[in-house]
Amino acid sequence: MKTPFGRHSNSSDESVVKHRGRKRDVFSGVSISIATVVLLFVGSAIVAIVAGGVTHFGDAIRSEEVLFSLRMSVVTSTISTALCLVLALPSAYALSRTNMPFKRVAEVLMELTLSLPYILLGFALLLIFSSPLGKALRDVGFAVVFEPTGIVFAQLIVNLPFAIRMVRTAFSDVNPRMEFVAKTLGASPWDVFRTVILPVCRNSIISTLVLTWARGMGEFGATLMLVGVTRMKTETLPGSIYLSISTGNNETAMATAMIMLLLSAATLVVANVLNRPVGEVRVGASHKGARARRNKAK
């Protein structure tokens, strides 16, 4: 439609914009509603653990059995996490920086291991360590099946592919120019790895360790299949919850679950702090300093 001055009216354009805006508002409203339902569903699980465990939390942390399972989880998770670091760093470097044979097969194998049920991975370990090789290891004093050592192996097979993927992603984000310059100056691949890649990926690697440790603390499926849950022998925190529920002691189970919840929350905080970009921290600090100077000047 033309105006008396010959211009086209923009009333139709405005109506289209308003119509599109209403569509977006409807979609936003539906999204918020679904997100609210999801948050209520997930939050109800957290509230249930806290409400059921806070009453008996004091008794649980004084229980010899719960403390044993806590120590077992901490020790085995720490050992398996250290092994994950030692194995994940060179593996991730080989997958991201070298032309290793059958690289694509290795990548598919890692992804497949991540997608398998943990109880199936534990069953695979049970078959391996129940074979003649496993029996020979047991005869020389290296027993795995139904022993605390098996907990470390169960956590290792579950967490190692995860750690490799996380570290490899961090390595892939390193600017290739930095490595090129280092090599141009005569640095060997080991020097580049030690002086360029590792410092750049330091926070990501530490964050991977924290998350891997937390996953080890909560691992149960592979552990159950490989070593079972023997009270005060192979009893981890998840195993303690399993035994408490099996014997009808739901109060202790909820209190033990609350201990795991607190540990998970602590590791989440540490991981988020370590993942915060350094520039963001510096910018935030500079803003706070500038605000303080302005307030002081006033």
Protein Blocks (a to p, Z undefined) as FASTA:
>chain_A
ZZfkopacfklmmmmmmmmmmmmmmmmmmmmmmmmmmmmmmmmmmmmmmmmmmmmmmmmm
mpmklmmmmmmmmmmmmmmmmmmmmmmmmmmmmmmmpccehklmmmmmmmmmmmpcfklm
mmmmmmmmmmmklmmmmmnopafbhpaklmmmmmmmmmmmmmmmmmmmmmmmpcfklmmm
mmmnopafklmmmmmmmmmmmmmmmmmmmmmmmmmmmgmklmmmmnopaehklccfklmm
mmmmmnopamlmmmmmmmmmmmmmmmmmmmmmmmpcfklmmmmmmmmmmmmmmmmmZZ
